[in-house]
């Protein structure tokens, strides 16, 4: 899958190991690097077996994935015209582009 980022700061955290370690600590930054590699290697979200990827119930377009150490990645589909099911929900089976919205502590 292709990955985009909501902000330059998020992109820097995800693409620069030193920035990630400074912002998230060694353990979380290492797991983040692995999760991003898993996402890039997958054709769709359903091919990812680690991190417990799951759609948020309160949202029709956001997904979250565990990083570890009580952190999650929050992301959404990022196509120009996101694929939709007949009931207008995001068709995650066809999503191949995502946008990372945040990396945050899971409450």
N, CA, C and O atoms as a GROMACS GRO file, in nm:
protein
  428
    1UNK      N    1   0.084  -0.117   0.000
    1UNK     CA    2   0.000   0.000   0.000
    1UNK      C    3   0.089   0.124   0.000
    1UNK      O    4   0.203   0.122   0.046
    2UNK      N    5   0.034   0.231  -0.052
    2UNK     CA    6   0.103   0.358  -0.051
    2UNK      C    7   0.062   0.436   0.073
    2UNK      O    8  -0.053   0.431   0.116
    3UNK      N    9   0.159   0.508   0.131
    3UNK     CA   10   0.134   0.583   0.255
    3UNK      C   11   0.157   0.731   0.232
    3UNK      O   12   0.259   0.772   0.176
    4UNK      N   13   0.062   0.812   0.277
    4UNK     CA   14   0.076   0.958   0.282
    4UNK      C   15   0.062   0.999   0.429
    4UNK      O   16   0.026   0.916   0.513
    5UNK      N   17   0.090   1.124   0.458
    5UNK     CA   18   0.089   1.171   0.596
    5UNK      C   19   0.009   1.299   0.607
    5UNK      O   20   0.011   1.383   0.517
    6UNK      N   21  -0.063   1.314   0.719
    6UNK     CA   22  -0.146   1.431   0.742
    6UNK      C   23  -0.062   1.558   0.758
    6UNK      O   24  -0.105   1.668   0.723
    7UNK      N   25   0.060   1.541   0.813
    7UNK     CA   26   0.144   1.658   0.838
    7UNK      C   27   0.290   1.626   0.813
    7UNK      O   28   0.330   1.510   0.806
    8UNK      N   29   0.368   1.730   0.799
    8UNK     CA   30   0.513   1.714   0.782
    8UNK      C   31   0.574   1.651   0.907
    8UNK      O   32   0.663   1.567   0.898
    9UNK      N   33   0.525   1.692   1.024
    9UNK     CA   34   0.577   1.636   1.149
    9UNK      C   35   0.556   1.485   1.154
    9UNK      O   36   0.647   1.411   1.192
   10UNK      N   37   0.437   1.438   1.116
   10UNK     CA   38   0.410   1.294   1.111
   10UNK      C   39   0.501   1.223   1.012
   10UNK      O   40   0.554   1.116   1.040
   11UNK      N   41   0.518   1.284   0.896
   11UNK     CA   42   0.607   1.226   0.794
   11UNK      C   43   0.749   1.215   0.849
   11UNK      O   44   0.816   1.113   0.830
   12UNK      N   45   0.795   1.320   0.918
   12UNK     CA   46   0.930   1.318   0.975
   12UNK      C   47   0.945   1.206   1.078
   12UNK      O   48   1.046   1.136   1.081
   13UNK      N   49   0.844   1.189   1.164
   13UNK     CA   50   0.848   1.082   1.264
   13UNK      C   51   0.854   0.946   1.197
   13UNK      O   52   0.928   0.857   1.240
   14UNK      N   53   0.775   0.929   1.092
   14UNK     CA   54   0.766   0.799   1.025
   14UNK      C   55   0.884   0.770   0.933
   14UNK      O   56   0.913   0.653   0.905
   15UNK      N   57   0.951   0.872   0.886
   15UNK     CA   58   1.059   0.849   0.789
   15UNK      C   59   1.199   0.874   0.844
   15UNK      O   60   1.298   0.842   0.778
   16UNK      N   61   1.208   0.930   0.964
   16UNK     CA   62   1.338   0.960   1.022
   16UNK      C   63   1.349   0.889   1.156
   16UNK      O   64   1.278   0.923   1.251
   17UNK      N   65   1.437   0.792   1.163
   17UNK     CA   66   1.449   0.709   1.282
   17UNK      C   67   1.488   0.789   1.406
   17UNK      O   68   1.437   0.763   1.515
   18UNK      N   69   1.577   0.886   1.390
   18UNK     CA   70   1.618   0.968   1.505
   18UNK      C   71   1.502   1.052   1.558
   18UNK      O   72   1.484   1.065   1.679
   19UNK      N   73   1.424   1.109   1.467
   19UNK     CA   74   1.307   1.188   1.508
   19UNK      C   75   1.206   1.098   1.580
   19UNK      O   76   1.148   1.138   1.681
   20UNK      N   77   1.184   0.980   1.527
   20UNK     CA   78   1.090   0.886   1.589
   20UNK      C   79   1.136   0.848   1.730
   20UNK      O   80   1.055   0.845   1.822
   21UNK      N   81   1.264   0.820   1.745
   21UNK     CA   82   1.315   0.783   1.878
   21UNK      C   83   1.300   0.899   1.977
   21UNK      O   84   1.267   0.879   2.093
   22UNK      N   85   1.326   1.020   1.928
   22UNK     CA   86   1.314   1.139   2.014
   22UNK      C   87   1.168   1.162   2.056
   22UNK      O   88   1.142   1.194   2.172
   23UNK      N   89   1.075   1.144   1.963
   23UNK     CA   90   0.933   1.170   1.990
   23UNK      C   91   0.863   1.056   2.064
   23UNK      O   92   0.777   1.079   2.148
   24UNK      N   93   0.902   0.931   2.032
   24UNK     CA   94   0.826   0.815   2.080
   24UNK      C   95   0.904   0.722   2.171
   24UNK      O   96   0.845   0.636   2.237
   25UNK      N   97   1.034   0.737   2.175
   25UNK     CA   98   1.117   0.643   2.250
   25UNK      C   99   1.162   0.527   2.163
   25UNK      O  100   1.108   0.504   2.055
   26UNK      N  101   1.262   0.455   2.211
   26UNK     CA  102   1.324   0.349   2.131
   26UNK      C  103   1.227   0.237   2.096
   26UNK      O  104   1.215   0.199   1.980
   27UNK      N  105   1.155   0.182   2.197
   27UNK     CA  106   1.068   0.066   2.173
   27UNK      C  107   0.956   0.098   2.075
   27UNK      O  108   0.932   0.023   1.981
   28UNK      N  109   0.888   0.211   2.096
   28UNK     CA  110   0.776   0.246   2.009
   28UNK      C  111   0.826   0.279   1.868
   28UNK      O  112   0.764   0.239   1.770
   29UNK      N  113   0.937   0.352   1.858
   29UNK     CA  114   0.989   0.388   1.724
   29UNK      C  115   1.030   0.263   1.646
   29UNK      O  116   1.013   0.258   1.524
   30UNK      N  117   1.085   0.165   1.715
   30UNK     CA  118   1.124   0.040   1.648
   30UNK      C  119   1.000  -0.034   1.598
   30UNK      O  120   0.998  -0.083   1.485
   31UNK      N  121   0.897  -0.043   1.682
   31UNK     CA  122   0.773  -0.110   1.640
   31UNK      C  123   0.703  -0.032   1.528
   31UNK      O  124   0.645  -0.091   1.437
   32UNK      N  125   0.708   0.101   1.536
   32UNK     CA  126   0.650   0.184   1.430
   32UNK      C  127   0.716   0.153   1.296
   32UNK      O  128   0.647   0.137   1.195
   33UNK      N  129   0.847   0.143   1.295
   33UNK     CA  130   0.920   0.112   1.172
   33UNK      C  131   0.872  -0.021   1.114
   33UNK      O  132   0.856  -0.033   0.992
   34UNK      N  133   0.850  -0.119   1.198
   34UNK     CA  134   0.802  -0.250   1.152
   34UNK      C  135   0.659  -0.243   1.099
   34UNK      O  136   0.627  -0.304   0.997
   35UNK      N  137   0.572  -0.169   1.170
   35UNK     CA  138   0.434  -0.156   1.124
   35UNK      C  139   0.426  -0.086   0.989
   35UNK      O  140   0.348  -0.126   0.903
   36UNK      N  141   0.507   0.018   0.970
   36UNK     CA  142   0.507   0.089   0.842
   36UNK      C  143   0.556  -0.003   0.730
   36UNK      O  144   0.504   0.002   0.618
   37UNK      N  145   0.655  -0.084   0.759
   37UNK     CA  146   0.703  -0.181   0.659
   37UNK      C  147   0.594  -0.282   0.626
   37UNK      O  148   0.578  -0.319   0.510
   38UNK      N  149   0.520  -0.326   0.728
   38UNK     CA  150   0.408  -0.420   0.705
   38UNK      C  151   0.303  -0.356   0.615
   38UNK      O  152   0.251  -0.421   0.524
   39UNK      N  153   0.271  -0.229   0.641
   39UNK     CA  154   0.170  -0.160   0.560
   39UNK      C  155   0.218  -0.147   0.415
   39UNK      O  156   0.143  -0.176   0.322
   40UNK      N  157   0.342  -0.104   0.396
   40UNK     CA  158   0.395  -0.086   0.260
   40UNK      C  159   0.398  -0.218   0.183
   40UNK      O  160   0.377  -0.219   0.062
   41UNK      N  161   0.425  -0.327   0.252
   41UNK     CA  162   0.436  -0.457   0.186
   41UNK      C  163   0.300  -0.518   0.152
   41UNK      O  164   0.291  -0.606   0.066
   42UNK      N  165   0.196  -0.473   0.218
   42UNK     CA  166   0.063  -0.532   0.199
   42UNK      C  167  -0.006  -0.473   0.077
   42UNK      O  168   0.015  -0.358   0.041
   43UNK      N  169  -0.090  -0.555   0.015
   43UNK     CA  170  -0.174  -0.506  -0.094
   43UNK      C  171  -0.297  -0.434  -0.041
   43UNK      O  172  -0.341  -0.334  -0.099
   44UNK      N  173  -0.353  -0.485   0.069
   44UNK     CA  174  -0.467  -0.422   0.138
   44UNK      C  175  -0.447  -0.442   0.287
   44UNK      O  176  -0.360  -0.518   0.329
   45UNK      N  177  -0.527  -0.374   0.366
   45UNK     CA  178  -0.518  -0.383   0.511
   45UNK      C  179  -0.542  -0.525   0.561
   45UNK      O  180  -0.492  -0.562   0.667
   46UNK      N  181  -0.617  -0.604   0.487
   46UNK     CA  182  -0.651  -0.740   0.530
   46UNK      C  183  -0.534  -0.838   0.517
   46UNK      O  184  -0.542  -0.950   0.566
   47UNK      N  185  -0.426  -0.796   0.453
   47UNK     CA  186  -0.307  -0.880   0.443
   47UNK      C  187  -0.213  -0.861   0.562
   47UNK      O  188  -0.113  -0.932   0.573
   48UNK      N  189  -0.244  -0.767   0.649
   48UNK     CA  190  -0.158  -0.739   0.765
   48UNK      C  191  -0.208  -0.822   0.883
   48UNK      O  192  -0.323  -0.811   0.924
   49UNK      N  193  -0.119  -0.905   0.937
   49UNK     CA  194  -0.160  -0.996   1.044
   49UNK      C  195  -0.115  -0.948   1.182
   49UNK      O  196  -0.161  -1.003   1.282
   50UNK      N  197  -0.027  -0.850   1.190
   50UNK     CA  198   0.018  -0.799   1.320
   50UNK      C  199  -0.041  -0.660   1.345
   50UNK      O  200  -0.080  -0.591   1.251
   51UNK      N  201  -0.046  -0.621   1.469
   51UNK     CA  202  -0.092  -0.487   1.501
   51UNK      C  203  -0.242  -0.474   1.518
   51UNK      O  204  -0.292  -0.366   1.548
   52UNK      N  205  -0.315  -0.584   1.499
   52UNK     CA  206  -0.460  -0.583   1.518
   52UNK      C  207  -0.529  -0.467   1.444
   52UNK      O  208  -0.599  -0.388   1.508
   53UNK      N  209  -0.512  -0.455   1.313
   53UNK     CA  210  -0.580  -0.347   1.241
   53UNK      C  211  -0.731  -0.363   1.251
   53UNK      O  212  -0.785  -0.472   1.234
   54UNK      N  213  -0.800  -0.249   1.278
   54UNK     CA  214  -0.945  -0.256   1.294
   54UNK      C  215  -1.008  -0.122   1.261
   54UNK      O  216  -0.951  -0.016   1.284
   55UNK      N  217  -1.128  -0.131   1.205
   55UNK     CA  218  -1.204  -0.011   1.170
   55UNK      C  219  -1.267   0.045   1.296
   55UNK      O  220  -1.314  -0.029   1.382
   56UNK      N  221  -1.267   0.177   1.308
   56UNK     CA  222  -1.329   0.241   1.422
   56UNK      C  223  -1.480   0.239   1.406
   56UNK      O  224  -1.532   0.272   1.299
   57UNK      N  225  -1.549   0.201   1.509
   57UNK     CA  226  -1.694   0.190   1.502
   57UNK      C  227  -1.762   0.326   1.484
   57UNK      O  228  -1.863   0.336   1.415
   58UNK      N  229  -1.705   0.430   1.545
   58UNK     CA  230  -1.768   0.562   1.538
   58UNK      C  231  -1.734   0.636   1.408
   58UNK      O  232  -1.781   0.748   1.387
   59UNK      N  233  -1.654   0.576   1.324
   59UNK     CA  234  -1.613   0.642   1.201
   59UNK      C  235  -1.631   0.550   1.082
   59UNK      O  236  -1.610   0.429   1.093
   60UNK      N  237  -1.669   0.606   0.970
   60UNK     CA  238  -1.685   0.525   0.850
   60UNK      C  239  -1.559   0.523   0.764
   60UNK      O  240  -1.554   0.454   0.662
   61UNK      N  241  -1.456   0.598   0.805
   61UNK     CA  242  -1.340   0.606   0.718
   61UNK      C  243  -1.207   0.589   0.790
   61UNK      O  244  -1.103   0.594   0.724
   62UNK      N  245  -1.205   0.569   0.920
   62UNK     CA  246  -1.078   0.557   0.992
   62UNK      C  247  -1.053   0.416   1.040
   62UNK      O  248  -1.145   0.342   1.075
   63UNK      N  249  -0.927   0.382   1.042
   63UNK     CA  250  -0.878   0.254   1.092
   63UNK      C  251  -0.772   0.286   1.196
   63UNK      O  252  -0.712   0.393   1.193
   64UNK      N  253  -0.749   0.192   1.288
   64UNK     CA  254  -0.637   0.204   1.379
   64UNK      C  255  -0.561   0.073   1.380
   64UNK      O  256  -0.613  -0.032   1.343
   65UNK      N  257  -0.434   0.083   1.423
   65UNK     CA  258  -0.348  -0.034   1.432
   65UNK      C  259  -0.258  -0.015   1.553
   65UNK      O  260  -0.204   0.094   1.574
   66UNK      N  261  -0.243  -0.119   1.633
   66UNK     CA  262  -0.155  -0.112   1.749
   66UNK      C  263  -0.009  -0.106   1.705
   66UNK      O  264   0.032  -0.177   1.612
   67UNK      N  265   0.067  -0.022   1.773
   67UNK     CA  266   0.212  -0.018   1.750
   67UNK      C  267   0.279  -0.101   1.859
   67UNK      O  268   0.372  -0.177   1.833
   68UNK      N  269   0.232  -0.085   1.979
   68UNK     CA  270   0.294  -0.148   2.096
   68UNK      C  271   0.316  -0.042   2.201
   68UNK      O  272   0.308   0.078   2.173
   69UNK      N  273   0.346  -0.087   2.324
   69UNK     CA  274   0.369   0.008   2.433
   69UNK      C  275   0.252   0.106   2.447
   69UNK      O  276   0.272   0.221   2.486
   70UNK      N  277   0.131   0.060   2.415
   70UNK     CA  278   0.009   0.139   2.430
   70UNK      C  279  -0.003   0.255   2.330
   70UNK      O  280  -0.066   0.356   2.361
   71UNK      N  281   0.056   0.242   2.213
   71UNK     CA  282   0.044   0.342   2.107
   71UNK      C  283  -0.031   0.282   1.988
   71UNK      O  284  -0.028   0.162   1.964
   72UNK      N  285  -0.098   0.369   1.914
   72UNK     CA  286  -0.170   0.327   1.793
   72UNK      C  287  -0.136   0.421   1.678
   72UNK      O  288  -0.095   0.535   1.699
   73UNK      N  289  -0.155   0.371   1.556
   73UNK     CA  290  -0.152   0.452   1.435
   73UNK      C  291  -0.298   0.467   1.393
   73UNK      O  292  -0.371   0.369   1.385
   74UNK      N  293  -0.339   0.589   1.366
   74UNK     CA  294  -0.475   0.616   1.316
   74UNK      C  295  -0.459   0.658   1.169
   74UNK      O  296  -0.379   0.746   1.138
   75UNK      N  297  -0.536   0.595   1.079
   75UNK     CA  298  -0.525   0.628   0.937
   75UNK      C  299  -0.659   0.619   0.867
   75UNK      O  300  -0.755   0.564   0.920
   76UNK      N  301  -0.663   0.675   0.747
   76UNK     CA  302  -0.784   0.672   0.666
   76UNK      C  303  -0.747   0.633   0.523
   76UNK      O  304  -0.630   0.635   0.485
   77UNK      N  305  -0.849   0.597   0.445
   77UNK     CA  306  -0.829   0.570   0.303
   77UNK      C  307  -0.788   0.702   0.236
   77UNK      O  308  -0.831   0.810   0.279
   78UNK      N  309  -0.705   0.693   0.133
   78UNK     CA  310  -0.651   0.815   0.074
   78UNK      C  311  -0.651   0.812  -0.079
   78UNK      O  312  -0.555   0.857  -0.142
   79UNK      N  313  -0.756   0.761  -0.137
   79UNK     CA  314  -0.771   0.765  -0.282
   79UNK      C  315  -0.839   0.897  -0.320
   79UNK      O  316  -0.908   0.956  -0.237
   80UNK      N  317  -0.822   0.943  -0.442
   80UNK     CA  318  -0.894   1.061  -0.489
   80UNK      C  319  -1.044   1.036  -0.474
   80UNK      O  320  -1.117   1.121  -0.422
   81UNK      N  321  -1.088   0.920  -0.519
   81UNK     CA  322  -1.226   0.874  -0.498
   81UNK      C  323  -1.217   0.742  -0.424
   81UNK      O  324  -1.196   0.637  -0.485
   82UNK      N  325  -1.234   0.747  -0.292
   82UNK     CA  326  -1.221   0.625  -0.213
   82UNK      C  327  -1.322   0.520  -0.257
   82UNK      O  328  -1.439   0.552  -0.280
   83UNK      N  329  -1.277   0.394  -0.268
   83UNK     CA  330  -1.370   0.287  -0.306
   83UNK      C  331  -1.477   0.270  -0.200
   83UNK      O  332  -1.449   0.275  -0.080
   84UNK      N  333  -1.600   0.252  -0.244
   84UNK     CA  334  -1.714   0.244  -0.153
   84UNK      C  335  -1.793   0.116  -0.178
   84UNK      O  336  -1.796   0.062  -0.289
   85UNK      N  337  -1.857   0.071  -0.072
   85UNK     CA  338  -1.950  -0.042  -0.083
   85UNK      C  339  -2.085   0.012  -0.127
   85UNK      O  340  -2.102   0.134  -0.139
   86UNK      N  341  -2.181  -0.075  -0.150
   86UNK     CA  342  -2.314  -0.031  -0.193
   86UNK      C  343  -2.384   0.055  -0.088
   86UNK      O  344  -2.472   0.134  -0.123
   87UNK      N  345  -2.347   0.040   0.039
   87UNK     CA  346  -2.407   0.125   0.143
   87UNK      C  347  -2.318   0.246   0.177
   87UNK      O  348  -2.333   0.306   0.283
   88UNK      N  349  -2.226   0.279   0.088
   88UNK     CA  350  -2.141   0.399   0.093
   88UNK      C  351  -2.036   0.400   0.203
   88UNK      O  352  -1.982   0.506   0.236
   89UNK      N  353  -2.005   0.285   0.260
   89UNK     CA  354  -1.892   0.276   0.354
   89UNK      C  355  -1.764   0.257   0.272
   89UNK      O  356  -1.769   0.214   0.156
   90UNK      N  357  -1.651   0.288   0.332
   90UNK     CA  358  -1.523   0.263   0.265
   90UNK      C  359  -1.510   0.113   0.241
   90UNK      O  360  -1.530   0.033   0.332
   91UNK      N  361  -1.475   0.076   0.119
   91UNK     CA  362  -1.453  -0.064   0.085
   91UNK      C  363  -1.305  -0.095   0.108
   91UNK      O  364  -1.223  -0.086   0.017
   92UNK      N  365  -1.273  -0.132   0.231
   92UNK     CA  366  -1.134  -0.152   0.270
   92UNK      C  367  -1.067  -0.266   0.194
   92UNK      O  368  -0.944  -0.273   0.190
   93UNK      N  369  -1.143  -0.354   0.134
   93UNK     CA  370  -1.083  -0.461   0.052
   93UNK      C  371  -1.016  -0.405  -0.073
   93UNK      O  372  -0.930  -0.470  -0.131
   94UNK      N  373  -1.056  -0.284  -0.114
   94UNK     CA  374  -1.003  -0.222  -0.235
   94UNK      C  375  -0.911  -0.103  -0.207
   94UNK      O  376  -0.859  -0.042  -0.300
   95UNK      N  377  -0.892  -0.069  -0.081
   95UNK     CA  378  -0.807   0.045  -0.046
   95UNK      C  379  -0.661   0.005  -0.058
   95UNK      O  380  -0.616  -0.091   0.005
   96UNK      N  381  -0.587   0.080  -0.138
   96UNK     CA  382  -0.443   0.056  -0.156
   96UNK      C  383  -0.360   0.179  -0.122
   96UNK      O  384  -0.237   0.177  -0.131
   97UNK      N  385  -0.427   0.286  -0.082
   97UNK     CA  386  -0.359   0.411  -0.044
   97UNK      C  387  -0.419   0.458   0.088
   97UNK      O  388  -0.540   0.470   0.103
   98UNK      N  389  -0.331   0.486   0.185
   98UNK     CA  390  -0.379   0.535   0.314
   98UNK      C  391  -0.307   0.664   0.351
   98UNK      O  392  -0.200   0.696   0.299
   99UNK      N  393  -0.369   0.739   0.442
   99UNK     CA  394  -0.306   0.858   0.499
   99UNK      C  395  -0.300   0.839   0.649
   99UNK      O  396  -0.402   0.816   0.714
  100UNK      N  397  -0.179   0.848   0.704
  100UNK     CA  398  -0.162   0.841   0.847
  100UNK      C  399  -0.205   0.974   0.907
  100UNK      O  400  -0.154   1.080   0.870
  101UNK      N  401  -0.302   0.967   0.999
  101UNK     CA  402  -0.360   1.086   1.060
  101UNK      C  403  -0.293   1.120   1.192
  101UNK      O  404  -0.279   1.238   1.226
  102UNK      N  405  -0.253   1.018   1.267
  102UNK     CA  406  -0.189   1.044   1.395
  102UNK      C  407  -0.121   0.918   1.447
  102UNK      O  408  -0.153   0.806   1.407
  103UNK      N  409  -0.028   0.941   1.538
  103UNK     CA  410   0.032   0.836   1.619
  103UNK      C  411   0.008   0.883   1.761
  103UNK      O  412   0.054   0.991   1.801
  104UNK      N  413  -0.064   0.803   1.838
  104UNK     CA  414  -0.106   0.852   1.970
  104UNK      C  415  -0.111   0.740   2.071
  104UNK      O  416  -0.115   0.621   2.037
  105UNK      N  417  -0.110   0.780   2.197
  105UNK     CA  418  -0.126   0.683   2.304
  105UNK      C  419  -0.271   0.636   2.306
  105UNK      O  420  -0.364   0.715   2.294
  106UNK      N  421  -0.287   0.507   2.322
  106UNK     CA  422  -0.420   0.447   2.328
  106UNK      C  423  -0.468   0.457   2.472
  106UNK      O  424  -0.401   0.410   2.564
  107UNK      N  425  -0.583   0.516   2.491
  107UNK     CA  426  -0.633   0.538   2.628
  107UNK      C  427  -0.692   0.417   2.689
  107UNK      O  428  -0.738   0.421   2.803
   0.00000   0.00000   0.00000
